[in-house]
Amino acid sequence: MTLRRLSLAVAFLVCATVAPALAQGPSQNKINFTIDAPFELKGTRVVLPPGDYILFQLVPQDRNLFALYRGTDMTHSPVAMLRTVRIYHDLGRLPGKTNMILDIDEGSIGNYAVLEGWNVPGDWGWEVVSATPRHSLVNASIR
């Protein structure tokens, strides 16, 4: 009877440790980047100053919605919400390092670089489809 209880206890412990590992869902991506020149958000006329920024996936179930934070913490409201689509690479040609994809908007007054997307090492990238800036930025930063 003691051997039976011991084996039942071991089986229970194994199940208790394996179940949480199998229940883990997709993780949220967080990309820190620094830019040394002003840049524009795609589809807006909002120009952001140089500095440190964080791109963070808000909801694990919506892999294409990112919040753009200014600075190194995420305690304040995001500067903008970015809707993206995935950039698919061939499996043998996945990027080896993080790469911000910027393009020059020749139609803008200041010829600012526009944030078009980014790549993550060993994974596919994201292309910005639309950006929704924080309401206070729309009134203050349009150039």
N, C-alpha and C positions, 0 to 999 in steps of 0.2 A: 504494500500500500504506500509506503514512503517513496519508493522509486516512481510509482505512478504520479504522485503529487509533485515530485521533483521535475519529472519530464513535462508535466502540464505547466508548471511554473516557468520552466525554460522556454517552452513554446509560446507562452503568453508574453514573456519579455522580448523575445525575438520579434513577434508581431507588433508589440508596442514601439519598438525602435525602428522598424522598417516602414510602418504605415505613414508616419509624418514625412519621411524622405520621399515617398512615392506621391504624396499629396501636394508637393510644392508646385506652384504654378509658374508662369513666366515671370522673369524678373524685370524690373523697370530700368531702362537705360538712363545713365547720367553722364553727360559729356561736358567737361570743363574746357573752355578755350579762352585764349587771350588774343585780342586783335589790337594792332597798333595804329589803325587809321579809322576814321569814321566810316560807317557802312549803313546801307539802306535795307529795310525789310522788303522782301519781294512783294510786289503788288500794292505797296503803300508808298507814300512820299515821306515816311518817317525815317529820319537819319539818327542813328545812335552813335554816341561818342566812343572813342577807343577805350579799352579796358578789359576787365575779366567778366566772363559770362558763363552761365550754366544752362544747358539744354536738358530738360528732364521730362521723361514720359510720365504723365500724370496718372493714367489709368492702365493697369496691366492688360485689361481686356481690349483697349483701344490702342494698338501699337503705333498708330500714325498721328497721335496728338501729343505735341510737345509744348512745354511752357519754357519761355526764355526769361531767365532771371539775370539781373545785372548785379555784379559783385560776386563774392564767394560764398554767400549764404542764401538760403531760400526762405528766410523769415518774412520777407516783404512780398507784396503782390508781384506776379510776373510782369515783365515789361510788355510781353506779347504772347499770344497763343499761336502756334504754328501747326497747320494741317499739312501732312506730308504723304508721300507715296514711297514705296520701297524702290531702290535702285538695285536691280539684280545683276550680279557679275557671274561669269563662268566660275565654276568651283576651283579651277586651277589658277584663277586670276583674282582672287579675293585681295583686298587692299592689305598691305603690311603695316600701315600706320594710320592714325586718325588724320583725316584731311578735310578741311572746310572748303567747300566749293563756292567760290565767289566769282562773279561776272561783273564787268563794268556796264553801267547803264548809260549809254551815250546820249540818251534823250533827257536825262536829268540835268539840272543847272550846274551842279558841282561835279558831275561825272563820278559819283560815289560808287564803290563796290557794292554789289547786291548779294545778300546771302541766298544762294541757290540751293544749298544742301550740304551734306557731310557724309563721310565714309567712316566706318569703324573697323579696326584691324580684325581680320579673320571673319568678317561678317559682311552682309550687304549694307548698302548705304540708304540714306533718305534724301528725297528731293522735296523741297518746299513747294507746295501747291498754292497755299494762301497764308496770309498772316493777318491776325487781328490784334492791333496794338491796344494798349491800355488807353482808355478814353482821355486821360490827362495828357498823354503824349501826342495825341492827334492835334490838339489845339496848340501845343507848345513847340513841336519839333518839325513841323512841315516846312520844307524849304522849296 
